[in-house]
Amino acid sequence: MFQLWVQKDKNATVTKLVDVLKKLGLNQTAYKIEEMRGDIDVGIDQPSPPCDQVGNHPLDRNRVALVEKMIITAGLLNYLRQDGVITEQDVAQIKAGGANEFTQNERLLDLLKKRPPADLKKFREALTETNQEHLIKLTK
């Protein structure tokens, strides 16, 4: 299933996406999107916490170190699911396509950036629960 995160209704968004793809000369892609219209899941994206400038989110400041050092297989995703920070669908997105650990870490950080500040606190707690408390300082 293709997911598209928008702030408008599904049909208007898909139509706009198809129009943009056609203008870019990506006609085959546009036609495939039109064919998939019924299978496209549209959701409302949650806003990120306000930041003064791009890259100022706590998870962006030390992103490279977090991506390289975080161990996602240590039960981290299970703790985040248990605390309601992520859903089963989020876990599937993170692991999609046989992604390596670095890519999974990137996907998780991208997802967490869209969550409310309370979820960042739960992420820090999950790091502690999975013996990765040394990474907490990289999330502040």
N, C-alpha and C positions, 0 to 999 in steps of 0.2 A: 504494500500500500504506500502511496506517495503522500507525504504530509506537507502542508503548506501553512505556515503561521502568519496570520493576517489580522487585521482589525476591521474587516468588512465582511459582508455576506459571501458565502461560498461561490455562487454563480458569477457575481460581479468580479470577484478576485480571479477566478479561473479565466474569465473572459479577458481581463486586463493582462494576465500573464501570457495568454495565447497571443494577444495583440503585440506585446513587447517582443516575444520570441519571433514572430513573423517580421517585425521591423528590423530585427537583428539578422534576418536571413536564415533563421533556424526553423524553417517550415516543417521539416520532418518531426522535430521535437514538439512543435506547436500542435501538429495533428495527433501525435501520440498523447499529449496532455488532453486534447479534446476527447479522444477515445476513452481515456481513463477518468473522465469527469465524474462519473458515478462512484469511483473508488478513491477519490481524493478526500482526505480528512482535513478539514479546516478547523483550526482552533485559535483561540485568542491568546496572543503572546503576553506573558506577564512582564511588566516593565522592570528594568534593572534598577537597583538602588541608585539615587542621584549621585553623579560624580562631577567634579569640577571640569575634568577634561578626559579625553579619550585615553584609555589605558590606566585610569586612576582607580579602577575597581580593585579591591583587595586581592582578588584572584588573578588579576592581570599583572600586578606589580612584580611578582616572583613566578610568573607562569612557567618559564623554562625550567626552573628548579623543581616546581611542583610536578610538571609533566615527567621529568626525568626520574624523580625520587619516589613518587607516590606508588604504592602497590595496591592496585585495584582488586587483585585476587585475594586479598587478605580479609575478605568478608565485608569490605567497605560498602559495597553496593547493598548487601543484606541489611546492614545497619541503617543506611539511608532509606531503604524501603520500609523497614520496620518503623522508622520515625516519621514516615509520610512525606519525606523530602522528594523522593522520586517514585515513579510508578513502575509496574512491570513493563509497560510499553517503553518507558525511558531506558530501562535496562536493556531491552531488545535493541533500541537505537544505539546505545553505547557500544554494544557488542556486535552490531550488524556487520556483515561481510567479512567475518573472521578478522576483524581489526586487531592489530598488534596492541600491546599494552600502552604504548605511548599515544596512539590514536584514541584508545579508550579513555585515557586520562584527559586528553584534550576535549573529547566530547563531554565528559563529565563536568569539567570546569566550565565549558560553554553553557551547559545546562544550568549549573548552579548560579552562574552570573545572572540568570533571568529570575531567580527565586528571591523571595523576600529576605531581609537581613536575618530573621529568626532561623531560616534554613542554613545560613552560613554558620551560625552558632552550632546547629545540629551536625553540620559537616565536621566542624572542629571536634565535637564530641565523638563522632564516628572515627576520626583519626586517632583519638586517644584509645578508643575501644579496640582498635586494630593495631595497637602498639606502634603508631606512627606519630606520636605526639611531638616529635622533633620537627614535624612539618607545620605545626600550628603557627609558629612565628612567621612562616611564609605566607599566611593567609590574612595577616593584619596590616 
